[in-house]
């Protein structure tokens, strides 16, 4: 690994820790030349999976794009980046477990909806309103019905 400070390719690993439930590794390194420390992260590189959009168009799955959608849904909610990362990891793992080459965008949306339903009801409704393209309040009420039923039973 090349040192980000002096650009020399001579370091040693000080510490290794598994992250994200073991799907990635964090390594703390020290450059042997300048003695500065830096951190690297490793994760498994998956075969590229294409997302099949509603229009039939195919584009590469992008973890960052999914993270942006999740961040919009949880904006101004008390959800930490760590919890969001865990949600993202679970969604991504399910995609790669079930699909080799192509995944329908609908499947990704359904996975996100399931995760957000458990994580935060407001984020769930925000995402659902965009994902399901709600046209009026009655569609919101229809989506909220099962959630409101659970609240009444408590």
Secondary structure, 3 states (H helix, E strand, C coil): CCCCCCCCCCEEEEEEEEEHHHCEEEEEEEECCCCCEEEEEEECCCCCCEEECCCCCEEECCHHHHHHHHHHHCCCCCCCHHHHHHHHHHHHHHHHHHCCCEEEHHHHHHHHHHHHHHHCHHHHHHHHHHHCCCCCHHHHHHHHHHHHHHHHHC
